[in-house]
Amino acid sequence: QVQLVESGGGLVQTGGSLRLSCAASGRAFSGYTMGWFRQAPGKDREYVASINSNTGIAHYADFGKGRFTISRDNAQNTVYLQMNALKPEDTAVYYCNALTGVGPFWGQGTQVTVSS
């Protein structure tokens, strides 16, 4: 069982920045591929970004390229999502995801609201 706790969400104006954090429990964090997803009201949950466990290579949804940066600190069991140049359409609940050998785990989510 892996517990994930997100933080860092909030209300920001268009063009602003936020840094989300996700703290994971357990000793095997460095072996997990970590990701961020988001879900806006009335929409399906969608992929935002992920970072590979072994290579540290990051991947992004098209809407996040050039604006979002995912990173991880294996010593702190934490993954981050730096979001810049935020837009109202980025408003959503952001969820942290851990892909482990026994399946995926999810955090409870953190609300991001971008005002126009």
CYANA upper distance limits for C-alpha pairs under 8 A (distance plus 0.5 A):
  1 GLN  CA    105 PHE  CA      8.46
  2 VAL  CA     24 ALA  CA      7.25
  2 VAL  CA     25 SER  CA      6.17
  2 VAL  CA     26 GLY  CA      6.94
  2 VAL  CA     98 ALA  CA      8.41
  2 VAL  CA    105 PHE  CA      6.92
  3 GLN  CA     24 ALA  CA      6.16
  3 GLN  CA     25 SER  CA      5.77
  3 GLN  CA     26 GLY  CA      8.45
  3 GLN  CA    105 PHE  CA      7.94
  3 GLN  CA    106 TRP  CA      8.15
  3 GLN  CA    107 GLY  CA      7.43
  4 LEU  CA     22 CYS  CA      6.75
  4 LEU  CA     23 ALA  CA      6.13
  4 LEU  CA     24 ALA  CA      5.12
  4 LEU  CA     25 SER  CA      7.17
  4 LEU  CA     96 CYS  CA      7.44
  4 LEU  CA     97 ASN  CA      8.24
  4 LEU  CA    105 PHE  CA      8.12
  4 LEU  CA    106 TRP  CA      6.90
  4 LEU  CA    107 GLY  CA      5.08
  4 LEU  CA    108 GLN  CA      8.05
  5 VAL  CA     22 CYS  CA      5.82
  5 VAL  CA     23 ALA  CA      5.74
  5 VAL  CA     24 ALA  CA      7.11
  5 VAL  CA     96 CYS  CA      8.32
  5 VAL  CA    107 GLY  CA      5.98
  5 VAL  CA    108 GLN  CA      7.27
  5 VAL  CA    109 GLY  CA      8.27
  6 GLU  CA     20 LEU  CA      7.50
  6 GLU  CA     21 SER  CA      6.03
  6 GLU  CA     22 CYS  CA      4.78
  6 GLU  CA     23 ALA  CA      7.03
  6 GLU  CA     95 TYR  CA      7.76
  6 GLU  CA     96 CYS  CA      7.16
  6 GLU  CA    107 GLY  CA      6.91
  6 GLU  CA    108 GLN  CA      7.55
  6 GLU  CA    109 GLY  CA      6.53
  6 GLU  CA    110 THR  CA      6.50
  7 SER  CA     20 LEU  CA      6.27
  7 SER  CA     21 SER  CA      5.75
  7 SER  CA     22 CYS  CA      6.92
  7 SER  CA    110 THR  CA      6.59
  8 GLY  CA     18 LEU  CA      7.48
  8 GLY  CA     19 ARG  CA      6.38
  8 GLY  CA     20 LEU  CA      4.99
  8 GLY  CA     21 SER  CA      6.57
  8 GLY  CA    110 THR  CA      7.74
  9 GLY  CA     18 LEU  CA      7.50
  9 GLY  CA     19 ARG  CA      8.05
  9 GLY  CA     20 LEU  CA      6.71
  9 GLY  CA    110 THR  CA      5.83
  9 GLY  CA    111 GLN  CA      5.73
  9 GLY  CA    112 VAL  CA      5.42
  9 GLY  CA    113 THR  CA      8.41
 10 GLY  CA     18 LEU  CA      8.39
 10 GLY  CA    110 THR  CA      8.47
 10 GLY  CA    111 GLN  CA      6.64
 10 GLY  CA    112 VAL  CA      5.55
 10 GLY  CA    113 THR  CA      6.60
 11 LEU  CA    112 VAL  CA      6.69
 11 LEU  CA    113 THR  CA      5.25
 11 LEU  CA    114 VAL  CA      6.39
 11 LEU  CA    115 SER  CA      7.73
 12 VAL  CA     16 GLY  CA      6.45
 12 VAL  CA     17 SER  CA      7.72
 12 VAL  CA     18 LEU  CA      8.22
 12 VAL  CA    112 VAL  CA      8.40
 12 VAL  CA    113 THR  CA      6.82
 12 VAL  CA    114 VAL  CA      5.49
 12 VAL  CA    115 SER  CA      6.72
 13 GLN  CA     86 LEU  CA      8.14
 13 GLN  CA    114 VAL  CA      5.85
 13 GLN  CA    115 SER  CA      5.29
 13 GLN  CA    116 SER  CA      6.76
 14 THR  CA     85 ALA  CA      7.51
 14 THR  CA     86 LEU  CA      5.97
 14 THR  CA     87 LYS  CA      5.63
 14 THR  CA     88 PRO  CA      6.92
 14 THR  CA    114 VAL  CA      6.34
 14 THR  CA    115 SER  CA      6.30
 14 THR  CA    116 SER  CA      5.94
 15 GLY  CA     84 ASN  CA      7.47
 15 GLY  CA     85 ALA  CA      4.60
 15 GLY  CA     86 LEU  CA      5.33
 15 GLY  CA     87 LYS  CA      6.89
 16 GLY  CA     84 ASN  CA      6.64
 16 GLY  CA     85 ALA  CA      5.99
 16 GLY  CA     86 LEU  CA      5.98
 17 SER  CA     82 GLN  CA      7.95
 17 SER  CA     83 MET  CA      5.92
 17 SER  CA     84 ASN  CA      4.89
 17 SER  CA     85 ALA  CA      6.73
 17 SER  CA     86 LEU  CA      6.69
 18 LEU  CA     82 GLN  CA      6.61
 18 LEU  CA     83 MET  CA      5.78
 18 LEU  CA     84 ASN  CA      7.25
 19 ARG  CA     80 TYR  CA      7.30
 19 ARG  CA     81 LEU  CA      6.10
 19 ARG  CA     82 GLN  CA      4.89
 19 ARG  CA     83 MET  CA      6.52
 20 LEU  CA     80 TYR  CA      5.98
 20 LEU  CA     81 LEU  CA      5.47
 20 LEU  CA     82 GLN  CA      6.88
 20 LEU  CA     83 MET  CA      8.45
 21 SER  CA     78 THR  CA      7.22
 21 SER  CA     79 VAL  CA      6.37
 21 SER  CA     80 TYR  CA      5.04
 21 SER  CA     81 LEU  CA      7.03
 22 CYS  CA     78 THR  CA      5.91
 22 CYS  CA     79 VAL  CA      5.74
 22 CYS  CA     80 TYR  CA      6.80
 22 CYS  CA     96 CYS  CA      6.80
 23 ALA  CA     76 GLN  CA      8.27
 23 ALA  CA     77 ASN  CA      6.36
 23 ALA  CA     78 THR  CA      5.02
 23 ALA  CA     79 VAL  CA      7.25
 24 ALA  CA     29 PHE  CA      7.49
 24 ALA  CA     77 ASN  CA      5.91
 24 ALA  CA     78 THR  CA      6.62
 25 SER  CA     29 PHE  CA      8.11
 25 SER  CA     77 ASN  CA      7.65
 28 ALA  CA     32 TYR  CA      7.56
 29 PHE  CA     74 ASN  CA      7.08
 29 PHE  CA     77 ASN  CA      6.30
 30 SER  CA     53 SER  CA      6.40
 30 SER  CA     54 ASN  CA      8.29
 30 SER  CA     74 ASN  CA      5.90
 30 SER  CA     77 ASN  CA      7.97
 31 GLY  CA     53 SER  CA      5.65
 31 GLY  CA     54 ASN  CA      7.43
 31 GLY  CA    100 THR  CA      8.05
 32 TYR  CA     52 ASN  CA      7.95
 32 TYR  CA     53 SER  CA      5.67
 32 TYR  CA     98 ALA  CA      6.52
 32 TYR  CA     99 LEU  CA      6.01
 32 TYR  CA    100 THR  CA      5.86
 33 THR  CA     50 SER  CA      7.53
 33 THR  CA     51 ILE  CA      6.34
 33 THR  CA     52 ASN  CA      5.19
 33 THR  CA     53 SER  CA      5.12
 33 THR  CA     98 ALA  CA      6.55
 33 THR  CA     99 LEU  CA      5.74
 33 THR  CA    100 THR  CA      7.69
 34 MET  CA     50 SER  CA      6.04
 34 MET  CA     51 ILE  CA      5.99
 34 MET  CA     52 ASN  CA      7.26
 34 MET  CA     53 SER  CA      7.80
 34 MET  CA     79 VAL  CA      7.60
 34 MET  CA     96 CYS  CA      7.92
 34 MET  CA     97 ASN  CA      6.21
 34 MET  CA     98 ALA  CA      5.24
 34 MET  CA     99 LEU  CA      6.76
 35 GLY  CA     47 TYR  CA      8.49
 35 GLY  CA     48 VAL  CA      7.96
 35 GLY  CA     49 ALA  CA      6.05
 35 GLY  CA     50 SER  CA      4.41
 35 GLY  CA     51 ILE  CA      6.79
 35 GLY  CA     96 CYS  CA      6.37
 35 GLY  CA     97 ASN  CA      5.44
 35 GLY  CA     98 ALA  CA      6.94
 35 GLY  CA     99 LEU  CA      8.50
 36 TRP  CA     47 TYR  CA      7.06
 36 TRP  CA     48 VAL  CA      5.85
 36 TRP  CA     49 ALA  CA      5.82
 36 TRP  CA     50 SER  CA      6.74
 36 TRP  CA     81 LEU  CA      8.13
 36 TRP  CA     94 TYR  CA      7.28
 36 TRP  CA     95 TYR  CA      6.12
 36 TRP  CA     96 CYS  CA      5.22
 36 TRP  CA     97 ASN  CA      6.44
 37 PHE  CA     45 ARG  CA      7.06
 37 PHE  CA     46 GLU  CA      5.93
 37 PHE  CA     47 TYR  CA      4.97
 37 PHE  CA     48 VAL  CA      5.39
 37 PHE  CA     49 ALA  CA      7.55
 37 PHE  CA     94 TYR  CA      6.23
 37 PHE  CA     95 TYR  CA      5.61
 37 PHE  CA     96 CYS  CA      6.97
 37 PHE  CA     97 ASN  CA      7.86
 38 ARG  CA     45 ARG  CA      5.93
 38 ARG  CA     46 GLU  CA      5.91
 38 ARG  CA     47 TYR  CA      7.09
 38 ARG  CA     48 VAL  CA      7.18
 38 ARG  CA     92 ALA  CA      6.38
 38 ARG  CA     93 VAL  CA      5.93
 38 ARG  CA     94 TYR  CA      4.76
 38 ARG  CA     95 TYR  CA      6.28
 39 GLN  CA     43 LYS  CA      6.77
 39 GLN  CA     44 ASP  CA      6.46
 39 GLN  CA     45 ARG  CA      4.77
 39 GLN  CA     46 GLU  CA      6.75
 39 GLN  CA     92 ALA  CA      5.69
 39 GLN  CA     93 VAL  CA      5.80
 39 GLN  CA     94 TYR  CA      7.09
 40 ALA  CA     44 ASP  CA      7.80
 40 ALA  CA     45 ARG  CA      7.84
 40 ALA  CA     91 THR  CA      6.95
 40 ALA  CA     92 ALA  CA      4.68
 40 ALA  CA     93 VAL  CA      6.84
 41 PRO  CA     92 ALA  CA      7.52
 47 TYR  CA     61 ALA  CA      7.01
 48 VAL  CA     60 TYR  CA      6.43
 48 VAL  CA     61 ALA  CA      5.71
 48 VAL  CA     64 GLY  CA      7.28
 49 ALA  CA     58 ALA  CA      7.62
 49 ALA  CA     59 HIS  CA      5.97
 49 ALA  CA     60 TYR  CA      4.79
 49 ALA  CA     61 ALA  CA      6.59
 49 ALA  CA     64 GLY  CA      8.21
 49 ALA  CA     70 ILE  CA      7.16
 50 SER  CA     58 ALA  CA      6.11
 50 SER  CA     59 HIS  CA      5.86
 50 SER  CA     60 TYR  CA      7.18
 50 SER  CA     70 ILE  CA      7.35
 51 ILE  CA     56 GLY  CA      6.14
 51 ILE  CA     57 ILE  CA      6.06
 51 ILE  CA     58 ALA  CA      4.79
 51 ILE  CA     59 HIS  CA      6.93
 51 ILE  CA     70 ILE  CA      7.26
 51 ILE  CA     71 SER  CA      7.49
 51 ILE  CA     72 ARG  CA      8.23
 52 ASN  CA     56 GLY  CA      5.28
 52 ASN  CA     57 ILE  CA      5.86
 52 ASN  CA     58 ALA  CA      6.91
 58 ALA  CA     70 ILE  CA      7.25
 58 ALA  CA     71 SER  CA      8.36
 60 TYR  CA     64 GLY  CA      6.45
 60 TYR  CA     65 LYS  CA      6.42
 60 TYR  CA     68 PHE  CA      8.43
 61 ALA  CA     65 LYS  CA      7.10
 64 GLY  CA     68 PHE  CA      5.56
 67 ARG  CA     83 MET  CA      6.49
 67 ARG  CA     84 ASN  CA      5.61
 67 ARG  CA     85 ALA  CA      6.70
 67 ARG  CA     86 LEU  CA      8.32
 68 PHE  CA     81 LEU  CA      7.20
 68 PHE  CA     82 GLN  CA      6.00
 68 PHE  CA     83 MET  CA      5.00
 68 PHE  CA     84 ASN  CA      6.67
 69 THR  CA     80 TYR  CA      8.48
 69 THR  CA     81 LEU  CA      6.15
 69 THR  CA     82 GLN  CA      5.53
 69 THR  CA     83 MET  CA      7.11
 70 ILE  CA     79 VAL  CA      7.76
 70 ILE  CA     80 TYR  CA      6.08
 70 ILE  CA     81 LEU  CA      5.06
 70 ILE  CA     82 GLN  CA      6.87
 71 SER  CA     79 VAL  CA      6.27
 71 SER  CA     80 TYR  CA      5.73
 71 SER  CA     81 LEU  CA      7.11
 72 ARG  CA     77 ASN  CA      8.24
 72 ARG  CA     78 THR  CA      6.27
 72 ARG  CA     79 VAL  CA      4.67
 72 ARG  CA     80 TYR  CA      6.48
 73 ASP  CA     77 ASN  CA      6.56
 73 ASP  CA     78 THR  CA      5.85
 73 ASP  CA     79 VAL  CA      6.76
 74 ASN  CA     78 THR  CA      6.93
 86 LEU  CA     90 ASP  CA      6.96
 86 LEU  CA    114 VAL  CA      7.27
 87 LYS  CA     91 THR  CA      8.08
 87 LYS  CA    114 VAL  CA      6.62
 87 LYS  CA    115 SER  CA      8.36
 87 LYS  CA    116 SER  CA      8.16
 88 PRO  CA    113 THR  CA      7.82
 88 PRO  CA    114 VAL  CA      5.21
 88 PRO  CA    115 SER  CA      6.31
 88 PRO  CA    116 SER  CA      6.52
 89 GLU  CA    114 VAL  CA      8.11
 90 ASP  CA    112 VAL  CA      8.04
 90 ASP  CA    113 THR  CA      7.94
 90 ASP  CA    114 VAL  CA      7.22
 91 THR  CA    111 GLN  CA      8.29
 91 THR  CA    112 VAL  CA      5.87
 91 THR  CA    113 THR  CA      5.06
 91 THR  CA    114 VAL  CA      5.97
 92 ALA  CA    111 GLN  CA      6.57
 92 ALA  CA    112 VAL  CA      6.01
 92 ALA  CA    113 THR  CA      7.11
 93 VAL  CA    109 GLY  CA      6.29
 93 VAL  CA    110 THR  CA      5.86
 93 VAL  CA    111 GLN  CA      4.84
 93 VAL  CA    112 VAL  CA      6.48
 94 TYR  CA    109 GLY  CA      5.73
 94 TYR  CA    110 THR  CA      5.76
 94 TYR  CA    111 GLN  CA      6.71
 94 TYR  CA    112 VAL  CA      7.47
 95 TYR  CA    106 TRP  CA      7.25
 95 TYR  CA    107 GLY  CA      6.31
 95 TYR  CA    108 GLN  CA      7.15
 95 TYR  CA    109 GLY  CA      4.89
 95 TYR  CA    110 THR  CA      7.15
 96 CYS  CA    106 TRP  CA      6.30
 96 CYS  CA    107 GLY  CA      5.81
 96 CYS  CA    108 GLN  CA      8.49
 96 CYS  CA    109 GLY  CA      7.41
 97 ASN  CA    104 PRO  CA      7.21
 97 ASN  CA    105 PHE  CA      6.13
 97 ASN  CA    106 TRP  CA      5.25
 97 ASN  CA    107 GLY  CA      7.13
 98 ALA  CA    104 PRO  CA      6.00
 98 ALA  CA    105 PHE  CA      5.66
 98 ALA  CA    106 TRP  CA      7.12
 99 LEU  CA    103 GLY  CA      6.57
 99 LEU  CA    104 PRO  CA      5.01
 99 LEU  CA    105 PHE  CA      7.14
100 THR  CA    104 PRO  CA      6.34
100 THR  CA    105 PHE  CA      8.21
